[in-house]
Amino acid sequence: MLLLLIMITISKTHLSQKNEIGILMGGANYFGDIGFNISKTRPAFGLFFKKHNQKKISFLFYLKNLTITADDSDTPEGPRRWRNLRFKNNLTEISNSIQYNLIQINDVGNKGKYNLKARINLHFGTSFFYHNPQGSIYGSNSWINLAPLETENIKYSLFGIGILNGASINFNYNNFNFGIQLDYTKTFTDYLDDISTVFMDPASQSEQTQIYANQSSLGDIPPDKEIYFQAGNIRGNPENKDGYMNIGVRISRDLYIKSPYRPNKKPYRKYSKKYSHKQFRVPKARIVRARF
C-alpha cells in the first residue's frame, strides 16, 4: 500500500518538483495499562519519503521498526506493582500523513545568504502496524509470545491501525535536511501489552497461561491484597486503548523531478566549430536597371 501511494504521488509531478527521501533514528515508548516510564525507551528506526505538494502542504510516507516495553515492577507501590506483569513488543509500521508548514524562516541568522532555512511542521494521518507482544515470568529473562496463550481468553489480531499525530523542526542546507521529529500514535487495540479486561478463572486456562496471566503471587504483594487479583477482578482498562510514541533525528536529501508540463529543453552546449570571415561577408547589392 505504501509503495502504491508513493508511485501515485510521484506520477503527479506537476504539483511540485521537490521531494525528499531520508531516514529517522531515535527511541520509542508506550502508553497503556502498565504505564509510561522513560527508562523503558527503546530503539526506533525508519525510512521516509516526503512529497511537497504546495508551499504549505506536503505528504509523508514512513516505514518504521520500533520496540516498546514496560514492567509493573517499575511502579513504586500500589496495585500496578502488585499485579507484577511485564511485556515487550516489536512493531513494524507503515504510515501516511499530511504535513502542514506552520512556520518557515528562509534566512536563519539574517545573513543574507538564504542557504540555511528552518521550518516548524505539524502532521497527522494513519498508521498500519504488525505487533507481537511477549511476556516473561518475574525474575526471568526468557520471553515467549503471549497472543497464543490467550491470557484473557480472547483471541486478538496482531495487525492494527492507529491515528498518527506529530510535529517536527527541520533545517535545510544546500539540499540536505536535518531535524527532530516527535510522533504519537493512538491505536484502536488494547493489546499491545496483552492486558485489557479482567483476570480469568484459572480452571479455564492451561497451567502455562495461568503463570503468565497472573503473577501477583510472585511479587511483593501484601497478603491482604491478594483478593483483588482473583478471577473477575480488574486486570486492565478496556476503555483506554494503547498508544506509543517515538522521537528521533531525521536526515534527508532533496530530490528534484522534472515536470512533464515543462518543455524538454536541451542543455546549453558550447560548440567548438570555428567560423571563417567568409561566412560573414555582406552580399553584393543587386543592381536593377529600368527598361524603356
C-alpha positions as CSV (number, residue, x, y, z in Angstrom):
1,M,0.0,0.0,0.0
2,L,2.8,2.4,0.9
3,L,4.6,1.7,-2.4
4,L,1.4,2.2,-4.4
5,L,0.7,5.6,-2.7
6,I,4.3,6.7,-3.4
7,M,4.0,5.7,-7.1
8,I,0.7,7.6,-7.5
9,T,2.2,10.7,-5.8
10,I,5.4,10.7,-7.9
11,S,3.3,10.3,-11.1
12,K,1.7,13.7,-10.4
13,T,4.9,15.6,-10.6
14,H,3.2,18.7,-12.0
15,L,2.1,19.5,-8.4
16,S,5.6,20.0,-7.2
17,Q,9.2,19.4,-8.4
18,K,10.7,18.9,-4.9
19,N,10.7,15.7,-2.9
20,E,12.7,14.2,0.0
21,I,14.0,10.8,0.9
22,G,15.6,10.1,4.2
23,I,16.0,8.2,7.5
24,L,14.8,8.5,11.1
25,M,16.8,7.3,14.1
26,G,15.6,7.6,17.7
27,G,13.7,6.0,20.5
28,A,10.2,4.7,21.3
29,N,8.0,4.4,24.3
30,Y,4.5,3.3,25.2
31,F,1.3,4.4,27.0
32,G,-1.1,1.8,28.2
33,D,-2.2,-0.4,31.1
34,I,1.3,-0.7,32.6
35,G,2.2,3.0,32.3
36,F,4.9,5.2,30.9
37,N,8.5,5.0,32.1
38,I,11.2,7.0,30.3
39,S,13.8,4.4,31.3
40,K,12.0,1.9,29.1
41,T,12.7,3.9,25.9
42,R,13.9,1.5,23.2
43,P,15.3,2.0,19.7
44,A,13.2,3.2,16.7
45,F,14.3,3.4,13.1
46,G,12.6,4.5,9.9
47,L,12.8,5.3,6.2
48,F,10.6,8.0,4.7
49,F,9.6,9.7,1.5
50,K,8.2,13.2,1.5
51,K,6.2,14.7,-1.4
52,H,6.0,18.5,-1.5
53,N,2.5,19.3,-2.8
54,Q,2.2,23.1,-2.2
55,K,4.1,25.7,-0.3
56,K,2.4,24.8,3.0
57,I,1.3,21.2,2.4
58,S,3.3,18.0,1.9
59,F,2.8,14.3,2.2
60,L,4.8,11.9,4.4
61,F,5.2,8.1,3.9
62,Y,7.0,6.1,6.6
63,L,8.3,2.6,7.1
64,K,9.3,2.2,10.8
65,N,10.5,-0.5,13.1
66,L,10.3,0.2,16.8
67,T,10.3,-1.6,20.2
68,I,8.2,-0.8,23.2
69,T,8.3,-2.4,26.7
70,A,7.1,-1.8,30.2
71,D,7.2,-3.5,33.6
72,D,4.8,-3.3,36.6
73,S,7.8,-3.7,38.9
74,D,9.0,-0.2,37.9
75,T,5.9,1.3,39.7
76,P,7.0,2.3,43.3
77,E,3.9,0.9,45.0
78,G,0.2,0.1,44.7
79,P,-2.0,-2.2,42.6
80,R,0.1,-2.0,39.5
81,R,3.2,-3.1,41.3
82,W,1.3,-6.0,43.0
83,R,-0.1,-7.1,39.6
84,N,3.5,-7.8,38.6
85,L,3.2,-8.1,34.8
86,R,5.6,-7.1,32.1
87,F,5.8,-7.2,28.3
88,K,7.9,-6.2,25.2
89,N,6.6,-5.7,21.7
90,N,8.3,-5.2,18.3
91,L,6.2,-3.2,15.9
92,T,6.6,-2.8,12.1
93,E,4.7,0.3,11.0
94,I,3.6,1.8,7.6
95,S,2.1,5.3,7.9
96,N,1.0,8.1,5.6
97,S,0.2,11.6,6.8
98,I,-0.4,15.2,5.7
99,Q,2.2,17.7,6.9
100,Y,1.4,21.4,7.3
101,N,4.2,24.0,7.3
102,L,3.4,26.1,10.3
103,I,6.4,28.5,10.4
104,Q,9.1,29.0,7.8
105,I,12.3,31.1,8.1
106,N,14.1,31.5,4.8
107,D,17.3,33.0,6.1
108,V,18.3,31.7,9.5
109,G,20.6,34.2,11.2
110,N,19.6,37.0,8.7
111,K,22.9,36.7,7.0
112,G,21.5,37.5,3.5
113,K,22.8,34.2,2.0
114,Y,19.5,32.3,2.2
115,N,21.3,28.9,2.3
116,L,20.0,27.8,5.7
117,K,16.2,27.6,6.1
118,A,14.2,26.4,9.1
119,R,10.6,25.0,9.3
120,I,8.3,24.0,12.1
121,N,5.7,21.4,10.9
122,L,2.7,19.6,12.1
123,H,1.4,16.4,10.6
124,F,-1.4,13.9,11.1
125,G,-2.5,10.7,9.4
126,T,-3.0,7.0,9.8
127,S,-0.6,4.1,10.6
128,F,-0.9,0.4,10.0
129,F,1.2,-1.9,12.0
130,Y,2.1,-5.5,12.9
131,H,2.9,-6.4,16.5
132,N,3.6,-9.4,18.6
133,P,3.6,-8.9,22.4
134,Q,5.9,-11.1,24.5
135,G,6.0,-11.7,28.2
136,S,8.3,-13.2,30.9
137,I,7.9,-14.6,34.4
138,Y,9.0,-12.4,37.2
139,G,12.8,-12.7,37.7
140,S,13.3,-14.4,34.3
141,N,15.0,-13.2,31.1
142,S,13.1,-15.7,29.0
143,W,10.4,-14.2,26.7
144,I,7.5,-16.0,24.9
145,N,4.7,-14.9,22.6
146,L,1.6,-14.0,24.6
147,A,-1.1,-14.0,21.9
148,P,-1.3,-17.8,21.6
149,L,-1.7,-18.2,25.3
150,E,-4.9,-16.1,25.3
151,T,-4.3,-14.8,28.9
152,E,-7.8,-13.2,29.0
153,N,-9.5,-16.0,26.9
154,I,-9.6,-13.6,23.9
155,K,-8.0,-14.1,20.5
156,Y,-6.9,-10.7,19.2
157,S,-5.4,-9.6,15.9
158,L,-1.7,-8.9,15.6
159,F,-2.5,-6.3,12.9
160,G,-3.6,-2.9,14.0
161,I,-4.4,0.6,12.9
162,G,-3.8,3.9,14.7
163,I,-4.2,7.7,14.4
164,L,-0.9,9.4,14.0
165,N,-0.1,13.0,15.2
166,G,3.3,14.6,15.3
167,A,5.5,17.7,14.9
168,S,9.0,18.4,13.7
169,I,11.6,21.1,13.5
170,N,13.7,20.9,10.3
171,F,16.6,22.8,8.8
172,N,17.6,22.8,5.1
173,Y,21.1,23.5,3.9
174,N,22.2,23.0,0.3
175,N,19.6,20.4,-0.5
176,F,20.2,18.4,2.8
177,N,17.6,18.4,5.6
178,F,18.1,17.6,9.2
179,G,15.9,18.0,12.3
180,I,13.9,16.4,15.2
181,Q,10.6,14.7,14.9
182,L,8.1,13.6,17.5
183,D,5.2,11.2,16.7
184,Y,2.4,9.8,18.8
185,T,0.1,7.0,17.6
186,K,-3.2,6.3,19.4
187,T,-4.2,2.8,18.4
188,F,-7.6,1.0,18.2
189,T,-6.3,-2.0,20.1
190,D,-5.8,-2.6,23.8
191,Y,-3.5,-5.5,23.4
192,L,-0.1,-4.0,22.7
193,D,0.7,-5.1,26.3
194,D,-1.6,-8.1,26.3
195,I,-3.6,-6.5,29.2
196,S,-7.1,-5.3,28.8
197,T,-10.0,-6.7,30.8
198,V,-10.2,-8.9,33.9
199,F,-8.5,-11.9,35.4
200,M,-9.9,-15.2,34.1
201,D,-10.9,-18.3,36.0
202,P,-7.7,-20.5,36.3
203,A,-9.8,-23.5,35.6
204,S,-10.4,-22.3,32.0
205,Q,-6.7,-21.9,31.3
206,S,-3.7,-24.1,30.8
207,E,-1.0,-24.2,33.5
208,Q,1.4,-22.1,31.4
209,T,-1.3,-19.5,30.6
210,Q,-2.1,-19.2,34.4
211,I,1.5,-18.4,35.2
212,Y,1.8,-15.6,32.6
213,A,-1.7,-14.2,33.1
214,N,-1.5,-13.7,36.9
215,Q,1.9,-13.2,38.5
216,S,0.7,-11.3,41.6
217,S,1.7,-14.1,43.9
218,L,5.3,-14.0,42.6
219,G,5.9,-10.4,43.7
220,D,5.9,-8.4,47.0
221,I,2.1,-8.2,47.3
222,P,0.7,-7.8,50.9
223,P,-1.3,-10.9,51.9
224,D,-4.4,-8.9,52.5
225,K,-4.3,-7.6,48.9
226,E,-4.3,-10.9,47.1
227,I,-8.1,-11.0,47.0
228,Y,-8.0,-8.2,44.4
229,F,-6.2,-10.4,41.9
230,Q,-8.6,-13.3,41.7
231,A,-10.9,-14.2,38.8
232,G,-13.3,-11.5,37.7
233,N,-11.2,-8.6,39.2
234,I,-9.8,-5.8,37.1
235,R,-6.6,-6.7,35.1
236,G,-6.7,-3.7,32.7
237,N,-8.9,-0.9,31.4
238,P,-10.5,-1.8,28.0
239,E,-11.9,1.8,27.6
240,N,-8.4,3.3,27.3
241,K,-6.7,2.0,24.1
242,D,-2.9,1.6,24.0
243,G,-0.6,4.1,22.3
244,Y,3.0,4.6,21.5
245,M,5.3,7.5,20.7
246,N,8.7,7.9,19.1
247,I,11.2,10.8,18.9
248,G,14.2,10.9,16.7
249,V,16.6,12.7,14.4
250,R,15.7,12.8,10.8
251,I,18.1,13.3,7.9
252,S,17.0,13.6,4.3
253,R,18.1,14.7,0.8
254,D,16.1,16.8,-1.6
255,L,15.1,15.2,-4.9
256,Y,14.0,17.2,-8.0
257,I,11.8,15.6,-10.6
258,K,11.2,17.1,-14.0
259,S,7.7,18.1,-14.7
260,P,6.0,16.7,-17.9
261,Y,4.4,20.1,-18.3
262,R,7.7,21.8,-18.9
263,P,9.3,21.9,-22.4
264,N,12.1,19.4,-22.9
265,K,14.9,21.9,-23.4
266,K,18.3,20.6,-24.3
267,P,21.1,21.7,-22.0
268,Y,23.3,24.5,-23.1
269,R,26.4,23.3,-25.0
270,K,29.5,25.1,-26.2
271,Y,30.4,24.5,-29.8
272,S,33.9,24.0,-30.9
273,K,33.2,24.9,-34.5
274,K,35.4,27.7,-35.9
275,Y,33.9,30.3,-38.1
276,S,35.8,31.9,-41.0
277,H,35.4,35.5,-42.1
278,K,34.0,34.4,-45.4
279,Q,30.8,33.3,-43.7
280,F,30.1,36.8,-42.6
281,R,30.6,38.6,-46.0
282,V,27.9,41.2,-46.8
283,P,26.2,40.1,-50.0
284,K,26.7,42.3,-53.0
285,A,23.8,44.7,-53.8
286,R,21.7,43.7,-56.7
287,I,21.6,46.3,-59.5
288,V,18.2,46.8,-61.0
289,R,18.1,48.6,-64.4
290,A,14.9,50.2,-65.7
291,R,13.7,49.2,-69.1
292,F,12.3,51.7,-71.5
